[in-house]
Amino acid sequence: DFLCISLVNGFTQLRYNLGDRTVILQTLQKVHTNGNTWHLLNAGRVGNEGYLDLDGINITQKASPGMNALDTHSDFFVGGVSSLNLVNPMAIENEPTGFTGCIREIVINNRELNLTVTDPKGGANIGDCDGTACGYTVCKNNGTCQVENSGFSCSCPREWTGTTCEQSIHCSQNMCGSHALCIPQPSSFSYTCACALGWTGKYCDTKIKFYIAKFVGNSYIKYTDPFYGKRDLQYSRLSLNFTTNQTEGLIAWMGKSEDEDNDFLAIGLANGTLKVVINLGERISVPLMHSKYFTCSDGRWHFTTVVQNQTCIKVYLDEELIFFEDIDPQRKYTALNYGGICYFGGFEIGRKVNIVTIGLFQKELIGKIKDVVLFQDSKKIQLMKAEGYNIHDGNSEN
């Protein structure tokens, strides 16, 4: 399988093969080769239907029945490859040759790649395209960069300040402690402090311990499983206790949540009832909704366990088996490759649950979680030792 974007006789071309045939899309207009015109290129596929957009002029390829997953486990190359004989002959029209020109702002599945000296895995014969201290996006938040004798300076929009416009004016005089993030509140011309795990108070200067984690709606815990490398991913298990009086909320998400191709196991509430979603590959997940009775939003403690035995899923609520379903009798994917990452209550600050989960869950959790156990471990995981923000002590009433 491959996906390749190239220049062919002055035109931009997208070629991809998902295992059964090579699809070729080519732009209608040629690329300017005067060396000073930037072009915006959007290319990709949804299933086996491709699209190629150069400067707003869009070409699409209607899907016909066939394979719809790109199975590539190689490195991602930009501008050339380490060896030209690595290139699949079907991926290009003519003999392979490296790109000569400038490339900036590469975004893959909504994540921008850092095109720096240190971030990529490797490379060769790359120079600075801009040639000035300003470069690309040195000034954040729509600041304007000027080249100076000493380097550069940024002119910032009125809401932002700092040498690169990186700081909100509402946070410029903040009193948040060293265990806090300053969150600007432009509507009230003020700020709030988001406390790191283990700290609380208005300015996050009071240390706390907890065994019950209390989530207040803009909270999350991100736990890295130290035993991930030893797990049998065909037989996963997650159990925990939770309580809430809200009808919507994400309780737990086992998975990296970086892009839509990552495997995950998710537990949450929708319309007051328990909702479990598992994706073992290609996002062919079937949401399992419990609608027999609406007792999960009653402020009481509830105990839930989700067991994945290859493609067979069992879900228990308060010791009762409420789901037993084979989500893929074909057994195409049988392992939960969750990357050793577990989120509880939500995702990192600034990442909205409804966007990250693509609408599977609507909101962050407002409630409490305790007694989290992964797989068949004899010990509960220590939530205090994870990373996170805005977690309160669930034992106290603060």
C-alpha positions as CSV (number, residue, x, y, z in Angstrom):
1,D,0.0,0.0,0.0
2,F,1.1,3.6,-0.6
3,L,0.0,7.2,-0.8
4,C,2.2,9.5,-2.9
5,I,2.0,13.2,-3.8
6,S,4.3,14.3,-6.7
7,L,4.9,16.9,-9.4
8,V,4.4,15.4,-12.9
9,N,5.2,17.6,-15.9
10,G,4.2,20.7,-13.9
11,F,1.0,19.2,-12.5
12,T,0.3,18.0,-9.0
13,Q,-0.6,14.3,-8.8
14,L,-2.0,12.1,-6.0
15,R,-1.6,8.4,-6.3
16,Y,-2.6,5.8,-3.7
17,N,-3.1,2.0,-3.5
18,L,-5.1,0.4,-0.7
19,G,-4.2,-3.1,-1.9
20,D,-6.3,-3.7,-5.0
21,R,-5.7,-0.9,-7.5
22,T,-3.8,2.3,-8.0
23,V,-6.0,5.5,-8.0
24,I,-4.6,8.5,-9.9
25,L,-5.8,12.1,-9.5
26,Q,-4.2,15.1,-11.2
27,T,-4.9,18.8,-10.8
28,L,-6.4,20.8,-13.7
29,Q,-3.9,23.7,-13.4
30,K,-0.1,23.7,-13.5
31,V,2.1,24.8,-10.6
32,H,3.9,28.1,-10.9
33,T,7.7,27.4,-11.0
34,N,8.9,31.0,-10.6
35,G,10.2,30.1,-7.1
36,N,8.2,32.8,-5.2
37,T,4.6,31.6,-5.4
38,W,3.3,29.6,-2.5
39,H,0.6,27.0,-3.3
40,L,-1.9,25.4,-0.9
41,L,-2.4,21.7,-1.5
42,N,-5.0,19.5,0.2
43,A,-4.9,15.8,-0.6
44,G,-6.1,12.6,0.9
45,R,-8.8,10.0,0.9
46,V,-12.0,9.0,2.8
47,G,-12.1,5.3,2.6
48,N,-11.1,4.6,-1.0
49,E,-12.5,7.9,-2.3
50,G,-9.7,10.4,-3.0
51,Y,-9.5,14.2,-3.3
52,L,-6.8,16.6,-4.5
53,D,-7.2,20.4,-4.1
54,L,-4.7,22.9,-5.4
55,D,-5.4,26.5,-4.4
56,G,-9.1,25.8,-4.0
57,I,-9.7,23.9,-7.3
58,N,-10.8,20.5,-6.2
59,I,-10.6,17.1,-8.0
60,T,-12.2,14.0,-6.5
61,Q,-12.3,10.3,-7.5
62,K,-15.6,8.6,-6.8
63,A,-15.3,5.4,-4.8
64,S,-16.0,2.1,-6.3
65,P,-16.2,-1.1,-4.3
66,G,-12.9,-2.2,-2.9
67,M,-10.4,-1.9,-0.1
68,N,-10.7,1.2,2.1
69,A,-7.7,1.0,4.5
70,L,-4.2,2.3,4.0
71,D,-1.9,-0.3,5.6
72,T,1.5,1.4,5.8
73,H,3.9,0.9,8.6
74,S,6.9,2.7,7.0
75,D,8.4,6.1,7.7
76,F,6.7,9.2,6.3
77,F,8.9,10.9,3.7
78,V,8.7,14.6,2.6
79,G,10.5,16.0,-0.4
80,G,12.4,12.8,-1.2
81,V,13.3,9.3,0.2
82,S,16.4,7.8,1.7
83,S,16.8,5.6,-1.4
84,L,15.0,6.1,-4.7
85,N,14.6,2.4,-5.2
86,L,12.2,2.4,-2.2
87,V,9.6,4.1,-4.3
88,N,6.9,1.8,-5.7
89,P,7.0,2.1,-9.5
90,M,3.2,2.6,-9.5
91,A,3.5,5.6,-7.1
92,I,5.0,7.9,-9.8
93,E,4.6,8.4,-13.5
94,N,8.2,9.0,-14.5
95,E,11.6,8.1,-12.9
96,P,11.7,9.0,-9.2
97,T,13.5,12.2,-8.4
98,G,13.7,14.4,-5.3
99,F,11.8,17.6,-4.9
100,T,13.5,21.0,-5.4
101,G,11.6,23.8,-3.7
102,C,10.2,24.9,-0.4
103,I,7.6,23.1,1.8
104,R,6.0,24.4,4.9
105,E,3.0,23.8,7.2
106,I,2.4,20.0,6.7
107,V,-0.7,18.9,8.5
108,I,-1.6,15.2,8.6
109,N,-5.0,14.2,10.1
110,N,-5.3,17.7,11.8
111,R,-1.8,17.5,13.4
112,E,1.0,19.8,12.1
113,L,4.4,18.3,11.7
114,N,7.3,20.3,13.2
115,L,9.7,20.9,10.3
116,T,12.7,21.7,12.5
117,V,16.3,20.4,12.7
118,T,15.5,18.2,15.7
119,D,11.8,17.0,15.4
120,P,12.0,14.7,12.3
121,K,13.5,11.2,12.6
122,G,16.1,12.0,9.9
123,G,16.8,13.7,6.6
124,A,19.5,15.1,4.4
125,N,20.4,18.2,2.3
126,I,17.7,20.5,3.8
127,G,18.2,24.2,4.2
128,D,16.3,27.2,5.6
129,C,13.9,28.3,2.9
130,D,13.0,31.7,4.3
131,G,16.6,32.8,4.8
132,T,15.7,35.3,7.5
133,A,15.2,35.2,11.3
134,C,11.5,35.5,10.8
135,G,11.0,32.2,9.1
136,Y,7.5,30.6,9.2
137,T,5.1,31.3,12.1
138,V,7.8,32.7,14.5
139,C,5.2,35.1,15.8
140,K,2.2,33.3,17.2
141,N,-1.5,34.2,17.3
142,N,-1.4,36.2,14.0
143,G,1.5,38.4,15.1
144,T,3.5,40.1,12.4
145,C,7.3,39.5,12.1
146,Q,9.9,42.1,11.3
147,V,13.5,41.3,10.6
148,E,15.9,43.3,12.9
149,N,19.7,43.6,13.1
150,S,19.5,41.6,16.3
151,G,17.2,39.0,14.8
152,F,13.4,39.6,14.7
153,S,10.6,41.4,16.5
154,C,6.9,40.7,16.6
155,S,4.0,43.1,16.4
156,C,1.2,41.5,18.4
157,P,-2.6,41.8,18.1
158,R,-4.0,43.6,21.2
159,E,-5.1,40.4,23.0
160,W,-1.5,39.0,23.0
161,T,1.9,40.0,24.3
162,G,5.4,38.5,24.7
163,T,8.4,38.3,22.4
164,T,6.5,35.9,20.0
165,C,3.0,37.0,21.0
166,E,2.7,33.7,22.9
167,Q,1.1,35.1,26.0
168,S,-2.4,36.4,26.5
169,I,-2.6,39.9,28.0
170,H,-5.0,38.5,30.6
171,C,-2.2,36.2,31.8
172,S,0.7,38.7,31.7
173,Q,0.3,39.5,35.4
174,N,-1.0,36.1,36.5
175,M,-0.4,34.8,40.0
176,C,-0.7,31.1,39.1
177,G,1.9,29.0,40.9
178,S,4.6,26.8,39.3
179,H,2.1,23.9,39.3
180,A,-0.5,25.6,37.2
181,L,-1.4,26.8,33.7
182,C,-2.9,30.2,33.2
183,I,-6.1,30.0,31.2
184,P,-7.2,33.4,29.8
185,Q,-10.8,34.5,30.3
186,P,-11.2,37.3,27.7
187,S,-14.9,37.8,28.3
188,S,-14.2,38.9,31.9
189,F,-10.7,40.4,31.2
190,S,-9.3,37.9,33.7
191,Y,-7.8,34.4,34.0
192,T,-8.2,31.2,35.9
193,C,-5.4,28.8,37.1
194,A,-5.6,25.2,35.9
195,C,-3.9,23.1,38.7
196,A,-1.6,20.2,37.9
197,L,-2.4,16.8,39.4
198,G,-1.8,16.9,43.2
199,W,-2.4,20.6,43.6
200,T,-5.5,22.7,44.3
201,G,-6.5,26.2,45.3
202,K,-7.2,29.4,43.4
203,Y,-3.5,29.7,42.5
204,C,-2.7,26.0,42.8
205,D,-0.5,26.4,45.8
206,T,-2.1,23.8,48.1
207,K,-0.9,20.2,47.8
208,I,-3.5,17.4,47.9
209,K,-3.6,13.6,47.9
210,F,-6.6,11.7,46.6
211,Y,-7.9,8.1,46.1
212,I,-11.1,9.3,44.6
213,A,-10.6,11.6,41.6
214,K,-13.2,14.4,41.3
215,F,-13.7,15.9,37.8
216,V,-15.2,19.3,37.4
217,G,-15.8,19.5,33.7
218,N,-12.4,20.9,32.5
219,S,-10.4,18.1,34.1
220,Y,-8.6,15.1,32.8
221,I,-6.1,12.4,33.8
222,K,-3.7,10.8,31.3
223,Y,-2.2,7.6,32.6
224,T,0.6,5.7,30.9
225,D,0.5,2.0,31.4
226,P,4.0,0.8,32.5
227,F,3.1,-2.8,31.6
228,Y,1.8,-2.1,28.1
229,G,4.7,-4.0,26.4
230,K,3.8,-7.2,28.3
231,R,0.0,-7.1,27.7
232,D,-1.9,-9.6,25.5
233,L,-3.9,-7.0,23.5
234,Q,-6.4,-9.6,22.3
235,Y,-7.7,-9.9,25.9
236,S,-8.2,-6.4,27.3
237,R,-10.1,-5.4,30.4
238,L,-11.0,-2.2,32.2
239,S,-13.0,-1.8,35.4
240,L,-13.8,1.2,37.6
241,N,-16.3,2.9,39.9
242,F,-17.9,6.2,38.9
243,T,-20.6,8.5,40.1
244,T,-22.2,11.5,38.4
245,N,-25.5,13.4,38.2
246,Q,-24.9,14.5,34.6
247,T,-26.5,12.7,31.6
248,E,-23.5,13.2,29.3
249,G,-19.8,12.6,30.0
250,L,-16.6,10.7,28.9
251,I,-15.5,8.4,31.8
252,A,-12.6,6.6,30.3
253,W,-10.7,6.3,26.9
254,M,-8.1,3.6,26.4
255,G,-6.1,4.7,23.4
256,K,-3.8,7.4,22.1
257,S,-6.6,9.6,20.6
258,E,-4.1,11.2,18.2
259,D,-5.9,10.5,14.9
260,E,-8.9,8.6,13.7
261,D,-7.0,5.4,12.9
262,N,-6.0,4.8,16.5
263,D,-7.6,1.8,18.3
264,F,-9.6,2.7,21.4
265,L,-11.9,1.4,24.1
266,A,-14.3,4.1,25.4
267,I,-16.8,4.3,28.3
268,G,-19.1,7.2,28.9
269,L,-22.6,8.4,29.4
270,A,-25.1,9.4,26.7
271,N,-28.6,10.4,27.6
272,G,-28.0,9.2,31.1
273,T,-27.2,5.7,30.1
274,L,-23.9,3.8,29.8
275,K,-22.3,3.8,26.4
276,V,-19.3,1.7,25.4
277,V,-17.5,2.0,22.1
278,I,-14.6,-0.2,20.9
279,N,-12.5,0.2,17.8
280,L,-10.0,-2.5,16.9
281,G,-9.2,-1.1,13.4
282,E,-10.6,1.0,10.6
283,R,-13.0,2.6,13.0
284,I,-15.5,-0.2,12.4
285,S,-16.9,0.2,15.9
286,V,-20.5,-0.3,17.0
287,P,-21.6,1.8,19.9
288,L,-23.2,-0.3,22.7
289,M,-25.9,1.6,24.4
290,H,-27.6,0.6,27.6
291,S,-31.2,1.8,27.6
292,K,-33.0,-0.5,30.0
293,Y,-33.1,2.0,32.8
294,F,-31.7,5.4,33.4
295,T,-29.8,4.9,36.7
296,C,-26.3,6.0,35.8
297,S,-26.9,9.8,36.3
298,D,-28.4,9.4,39.8
299,G,-25.4,10.5,41.9
300,R,-24.8,7.0,43.2
301,W,-21.7,4.9,42.8
302,H,-21.8,2.5,39.8
303,F,-19.3,-0.3,39.0
304,T,-18.6,-1.1,35.4
305,T,-16.3,-3.6,33.7
306,V,-15.6,-4.0,30.0
307,V,-13.9,-7.2,28.8
308,Q,-12.6,-7.6,25.2
309,N,-11.9,-11.2,24.2
310,Q,-10.7,-10.7,20.6
311,T,-13.9,-9.4,18.9
312,C,-16.3,-10.5,21.7
313,I,-17.2,-7.7,24.1
314,K,-18.8,-8.1,27.5
315,V,-19.9,-5.1,29.6
316,Y,-21.0,-5.4,33.2
317,L,-22.8,-2.7,35.1
318,D,-23.2,-3.2,38.9
319,E,-22.3,-6.9,38.6
320,E,-25.0,-7.5,35.9
321,L,-24.0,-8.5,32.3
322,I,-25.7,-5.9,30.1
323,F,-23.9,-6.5,26.8
324,F,-22.4,-9.5,25.2
325,E,-21.7,-8.9,21.5
326,D,-19.3,-10.0,18.8
327,I,-18.5,-6.8,17.0
328,D,-16.8,-8.5,14.1
329,P,-17.5,-12.2,13.5
330,Q,-15.0,-12.1,10.5
331,R,-12.2,-11.6,13.1
332,K,-10.5,-9.1,10.8
333,Y,-8.9,-7.2,13.8
334,T,-8.7,-8.8,17.2
335,A,-6.2,-6.7,19.2
336,L,-6.7,-3.4,21.1
337,N,-3.6,-1.5,20.2
338,Y,-4.2,1.3,22.7
339,G,-0.6,2.5,22.9
340,G,-0.4,2.2,26.6
341,I,-2.4,5.4,27.1
342,C,-5.6,5.8,29.2
343,Y,-7.5,9.0,29.6
344,F,-10.1,9.6,32.3
345,G,-12.8,12.3,32.4
346,G,-11.6,14.1,29.3
347,F,-8.5,15.0,27.2
348,E,-5.8,17.6,27.4
349,I,-6.8,21.3,28.0
350,G,-8.0,22.8,24.8
351,R,-9.1,19.4,23.3
352,K,-12.9,19.1,23.3
353,V,-14.4,15.7,23.9
354,N,-17.0,15.9,21.2
355,I,-14.3,16.8,18.6
356,V,-11.7,14.3,19.7
357,T,-14.3,11.5,19.8
358,I,-16.0,12.6,16.6
359,G,-19.3,13.0,18.4
360,L,-19.3,9.6,20.2
361,F,-19.3,11.5,23.5
362,Q,-20.4,15.1,24.0
363,K,-18.8,16.4,27.2
364,E,-16.1,16.0,29.7
365,L,-17.0,14.2,32.9
366,I,-18.4,16.1,35.9
367,G,-18.3,13.4,38.7
368,K,-15.9,11.1,40.4
369,I,-13.9,8.0,39.5
370,K,-12.1,5.4,41.8
371,D,-10.8,1.9,41.9
372,V,-9.5,1.7,38.3
373,V,-8.1,-1.7,37.3
374,L,-6.5,-2.6,34.0
375,F,-6.5,-6.2,32.7
376,Q,-6.2,-8.7,35.5
377,D,-3.8,-6.6,37.6
378,S,-3.8,-7.3,41.3
379,K,-3.4,-3.6,42.1
380,K,-5.5,-0.6,41.3
381,I,-3.7,2.0,39.2
382,Q,-2.5,5.0,41.1
383,L,-4.2,8.0,39.5
384,M,-2.1,10.3,41.6
385,K,1.0,9.2,39.7
386,A,-0.4,10.1,36.3
387,E,-0.5,13.5,34.6
388,G,-3.6,15.8,34.5
389,Y,-5.2,19.0,35.5
390,N,-8.1,20.3,37.6
391,I,-8.5,17.1,39.6
392,H,-10.0,17.5,43.1
393,D,-10.0,15.2,46.1
394,G,-13.2,13.2,45.8
395,N,-13.2,12.3,49.5
396,S,-13.7,16.0,50.5
397,E,-16.6,18.2,49.5
398,N,-14.6,21.0,48.0
